[in-house]
Amino acid sequence: QAYQYGSMPGAYTQMFPYPCWMDDLYLYIISRTLPMCLVISWVYVVAMSTRRVVYEKELQLTEIMRSMGMTNGILWLGWGITILSSTTITNIILTIILKYGKITTYADPVLLFILLSLFTLNNIAICFLVSVFFTQSKLAAIISAILFFSTYLPYMAVTLQEDSLDYSTKFLSSLCSTTAFG
Protein backbone atom coordinates (compact mmCIF):
# COMPACT_ATOMS: atom_id res chain seq x y z
CA GLN A 1 0.00 0.00 0.00
CA ALA A 2 1.40 3.38 -0.96
CA TYR A 3 1.84 6.18 1.55
CA GLN A 4 -0.83 8.82 1.34
CA TYR A 5 -0.40 12.36 2.59
CA GLY A 6 -2.17 12.88 5.90
CA SER A 7 -2.21 9.26 7.02
CA MET A 8 0.41 8.63 9.67
CA PRO A 9 1.17 5.20 11.02
CA GLY A 10 -0.17 4.63 14.52
CA ALA A 11 2.12 4.37 17.52
CA TYR A 12 1.54 1.83 20.23
CA THR A 13 3.10 2.43 23.65
CA GLN A 14 2.84 0.47 26.82
CA MET A 15 4.09 1.14 30.35
CA PHE A 16 7.15 -0.75 31.45
CA PRO A 17 6.11 -3.44 33.93
CA TYR A 18 7.21 -2.46 37.40
CA PRO A 19 6.29 -4.09 40.71
CA CYS A 20 3.98 -2.34 43.13
CA TRP A 21 5.63 0.29 45.32
CA MET A 22 5.82 -0.55 48.99
CA ASP A 23 6.74 1.70 51.89
CA ASP A 24 9.77 -0.07 53.34
CA LEU A 25 10.41 1.07 56.92
CA TYR A 26 13.72 -0.82 57.10
CA LEU A 27 15.04 1.01 54.04
CA TYR A 28 14.01 4.37 55.47
CA ILE A 29 15.69 3.70 58.82
CA ILE A 30 18.87 2.24 57.34
CA SER A 31 19.21 5.12 54.86
CA ARG A 32 19.26 7.55 57.80
CA THR A 33 21.36 5.63 60.32
CA LEU A 34 23.95 3.81 58.19
CA PRO A 35 25.72 6.97 56.98
CA MET A 36 25.82 8.31 60.53
CA CYS A 37 27.27 5.05 61.87
CA LEU A 38 29.91 5.02 59.14
CA VAL A 39 30.89 8.64 59.75
CA ILE A 40 31.08 8.11 63.51
CA SER A 41 33.27 5.05 62.97
CA TRP A 42 35.59 7.10 60.74
CA VAL A 43 36.03 9.86 63.33
CA TYR A 44 38.50 7.72 65.26
CA VAL A 45 40.48 6.83 62.12
CA VAL A 46 40.75 10.47 61.06
CA ALA A 47 41.74 11.63 64.55
CA MET A 48 44.41 8.97 65.04
CA SER A 49 45.83 9.37 61.54
CA THR A 50 46.13 13.11 62.05
CA ARG A 51 47.67 12.52 65.46
CA ARG A 52 50.33 10.19 64.02
CA VAL A 53 51.27 12.63 61.26
CA VAL A 54 51.53 15.56 63.68
CA TYR A 55 53.36 13.43 66.27
CA GLU A 56 56.10 12.83 63.73
CA LYS A 57 56.30 16.59 63.22
CA GLU A 58 56.23 17.13 67.00
CA LEU A 59 59.27 14.89 67.47
CA GLN A 60 60.92 16.74 64.56
CA LEU A 61 61.46 13.51 62.66
CA THR A 62 60.31 15.17 59.45
CA GLU A 63 63.06 17.76 59.79
CA ILE A 64 65.63 15.01 60.28
CA MET A 65 64.38 13.18 57.19
CA ARG A 66 64.43 16.42 55.17
CA SER A 67 68.02 17.06 56.25
CA MET A 68 68.89 13.61 54.92
CA GLY A 69 67.45 14.58 51.53
CA MET A 70 63.88 13.28 51.62
CA THR A 71 61.39 15.53 49.89
CA ASN A 72 57.99 16.60 51.21
CA GLY A 73 56.21 14.67 48.47
CA ILE A 74 57.82 11.40 49.55
CA LEU A 75 56.90 12.06 53.20
CA TRP A 76 53.25 12.70 52.31
CA LEU A 77 53.20 9.70 49.98
CA GLY A 78 54.58 7.48 52.73
CA TRP A 79 51.90 8.60 55.15
CA GLY A 80 49.22 8.23 52.48
CA ILE A 81 50.24 4.66 51.70
CA THR A 82 50.47 3.80 55.40
CA ILE A 83 46.98 5.11 56.19
CA LEU A 84 45.50 3.72 52.97
CA SER A 85 46.88 0.23 53.55
CA SER A 86 45.42 0.03 57.05
CA THR A 87 42.03 1.35 55.99
CA THR A 88 41.77 -0.81 52.86
CA ILE A 89 41.45 -3.87 55.08
CA THR A 90 38.60 -2.16 56.90
CA ASN A 91 36.96 -1.27 53.58
CA ILE A 92 37.12 -4.89 52.42
CA ILE A 93 35.54 -6.13 55.66
CA LEU A 94 32.90 -3.40 55.53
CA THR A 95 32.05 -4.25 51.93
CA ILE A 96 31.62 -7.90 52.83
CA ILE A 97 29.41 -7.04 55.81
CA LEU A 98 27.24 -4.62 53.84
CA LYS A 99 26.82 -6.92 50.85
CA TYR A 100 26.53 -10.36 52.39
CA GLY A 101 24.91 -9.19 55.60
CA LYS A 102 21.96 -8.29 53.38
CA ILE A 103 22.13 -4.61 54.27
CA THR A 104 22.76 -3.49 50.70
CA THR A 105 21.43 -6.48 48.77
CA TYR A 106 21.26 -4.89 45.32
CA ALA A 107 24.55 -3.01 45.46
CA ASP A 108 27.49 -4.23 43.43
CA PRO A 109 30.29 -5.07 45.90
CA VAL A 110 32.98 -3.68 43.57
CA LEU A 111 31.21 -0.32 43.33
CA LEU A 112 30.64 -0.33 47.07
CA PHE A 113 34.35 -0.94 47.65
CA ILE A 114 35.26 1.83 45.20
CA LEU A 115 32.91 4.23 47.01
CA LEU A 116 34.46 3.40 50.38
CA SER A 117 37.97 3.69 48.93
CA LEU A 118 37.25 7.12 47.47
CA PHE A 119 35.85 8.18 50.82
CA THR A 120 39.04 6.88 52.42
CA LEU A 121 41.20 8.93 50.05
CA ASN A 122 39.18 12.00 50.91
CA ASN A 123 39.60 11.32 54.63
CA ILE A 124 43.36 11.03 54.13
CA ALA A 125 43.32 14.42 52.43
CA ILE A 126 41.41 15.87 55.40
CA CYS A 127 44.01 14.40 57.78
CA PHE A 128 46.80 15.99 55.78
CA LEU A 129 44.99 19.32 55.63
CA VAL A 130 44.45 19.49 59.38
CA SER A 131 47.94 18.23 60.23
CA VAL A 132 49.57 21.18 58.46
CA PHE A 133 48.13 23.69 60.93
CA PHE A 134 49.21 21.99 64.18
CA THR A 135 52.40 21.14 66.04
CA GLN A 136 50.80 19.37 69.02
CA SER A 137 49.49 15.91 68.20
CA LYS A 138 46.74 15.66 70.82
CA LEU A 139 45.25 19.02 69.91
CA ALA A 140 45.38 18.09 66.22
CA ALA A 141 43.55 14.82 66.91
CA ILE A 142 40.79 16.58 68.84
CA ILE A 143 40.34 19.35 66.27
CA SER A 144 40.37 16.92 63.34
CA ALA A 145 37.71 14.75 64.98
CA ILE A 146 35.50 17.78 65.68
CA LEU A 147 36.05 19.18 62.20
CA PHE A 148 35.37 15.83 60.53
CA PHE A 149 32.12 15.27 62.40
CA SER A 150 31.02 18.88 61.92
CA THR A 151 31.19 18.38 58.14
CA TYR A 152 28.48 15.74 58.60
CA LEU A 153 26.06 18.17 60.26
CA PRO A 154 24.83 19.75 56.98
CA TYR A 155 23.59 16.29 55.94
CA MET A 156 21.10 16.29 58.80
CA ALA A 157 19.78 19.71 57.80
CA VAL A 158 19.60 18.74 54.13
CA THR A 159 17.64 15.56 54.80
CA LEU A 160 15.15 17.38 57.00
CA GLN A 161 14.54 20.15 54.45
CA GLU A 162 15.22 18.18 51.27
CA ASP A 163 12.03 19.20 49.48
CA SER A 164 12.37 22.92 50.16
CA LEU A 165 16.07 23.34 49.26
CA ASP A 166 17.13 24.41 45.81
CA TYR A 167 19.77 22.68 43.71
CA SER A 168 22.60 25.10 44.48
CA THR A 169 22.20 24.67 48.25
CA LYS A 170 22.27 20.90 47.92
CA PHE A 171 25.32 21.15 45.68
CA LEU A 172 27.19 23.38 48.11
CA SER A 173 26.39 21.12 51.05
CA SER A 174 27.64 18.08 49.15
CA LEU A 175 31.08 19.66 48.87
CA CYS A 176 31.65 18.42 52.42
CA SER A 177 32.76 14.83 51.99
CA THR A 178 30.79 13.39 54.89
CA THR A 179 27.62 15.17 53.80
CA ALA A 180 28.01 13.81 50.28
CA PHE A 181 28.72 10.34 51.69
CA GLY A 182 25.42 10.39 53.56
N, C-alpha and C positions, 0 to 999 in steps of 0.2 A: 504494500500500500504506500503510495507516495505521500510525502509530507505536504500538508495544506496549511496555508497561512492562518494563524489564529487558533490552531488546535495544538495544544502543548501536551506532551505526555504526562500522565499523572504520576505523582510521587507518593510512595507509601512509606510511612515512618512508624516506628514502634518503639516504645520505651525499653531501655535496657533492663533486663530482669535484675532486681536487687532485692535482697531479703528485707523483711519488715524491720523497721528501726525500733530498737529497744533502749530504754533508759537504764544504763548499766551503772549501778552505784559503785561497784568495785573500781571501774575505770575512772570514774570521777574522783574518788578518794585517792587512788594511786597516782593520778596525774597531778594532784596537788601536793602529796606528801613525799613521793619519790625524789623529785628534784631537791626538796629541802633536806632530806636525809643524805643525799649525795653531797650537797654543798657543805653540810655540817661535818660530814666525814672527811672532806677535803680541807677543812680549816686547820686541822692538826698537821697535815702534810705540808701545807703552805707555810705555817708558822715554824715548823722544825727545819724545813729546807732553808728558809730565810735565816733562821738562827745559825745554821751550820755555815752558810756563806759569810755572814757577818762575823762569826766567831773566828774564822780564818783571817779575816781582816783585823779583828781585835787583837789577835796574837801576832800580827804583822808578818804572817807567813806569805801573804801575797807580795809584800815588798821584798822579802828575801828571794822569792821565785823570780820577780822582775829583775832583781840585781844579778841573777844568774842567767838572764837572757830570755826568760819566758815572756811572751806577749800577752796582752789583756785578752785577746781573742781566744787563745789556747786555754787560759784560765776559765773563761766563761764556758767554753766548749766542754771542758772537763767537768765542771759543775752540772752543766746541762745533761751530759751523758750519765753522770752518777745519779741524778734525780730521776731522769727518764727511765733508767734501767730498773730502779727500785719500784717505780710506779707502774711500769708495764706489767709486772707480775700481778699487781693489784687489779689492773684493767682486765687482764685475762680472766682472773677469778670472778670479777664482777660481771663480765660478759657471760660467763658460764652460768652464774647464779640467775641473772636476769632472763636469759634465754631458756634454760632448761629447768628453772624454778617456776616456769609458766607465769612470769610476771609480764614479760613482753613476748607473747607467743608468736605474733606475726612479724616481729622484727628480724631482719637478717643479722646474724651474729657478726659477720664481717663489718657491716656498716655500723653496728653498735660499738664494736671495738674501735673503729676509726673515729667515731664521735668522741668516745672516751679518751682516745689518744690525742685528738686535737684539743680537747679540754685540758688535758695534762700539759701539753706544750704551752697553752695559754697561761696556766698556773705557774709554770716555770718562768715565763716572762714576767709575771707579776712578782714572783720571788726576787728576780733579778732587779726589777724596778725599785722595789722597796729597799733592798739591801744596799743600794747605792747611797741612800740618804742617811744611813746609820753607822755608828761605830761601836755601839754596845749591842751585843747579840740578844740579850733578854728583852730589851726595849724594842728591838726590831721584830722579834717574834710576836710580841703582844700587838704592836701596831699593824703588822701584816695580817694577823688573824682578824683584828677588828675591821681593817680595810677590806679584806676579802669577804667577810660576811656582810659588811655594809653594802657591797655591790650587789648583793642578792635582794636587798630590801625593795628596790624598784619593781621587782617581779611580783611581790605581794600587792603592790598598788596597781600594777598593770592588770593583774588577774581580777581584781575586785572591780575595776572600772573599764574592763576590756571593750565593752560595747560603746562607751561614750568617748573613748580616746581616738584621736585622729592618727593617720598613718605616720606622720613625722614624729609624734611623741612616742609611739611604739618603736619606731626605728632608733631614736635616740636612746631609749631605755635599753634596747638590745645591744648597744655598744658595750655595756658592762657584760663581761663574759658569763658571770653566774646568772644574771638575769636572762641572757640569751639561752643558757643551758636549761633553765627551767621551762 
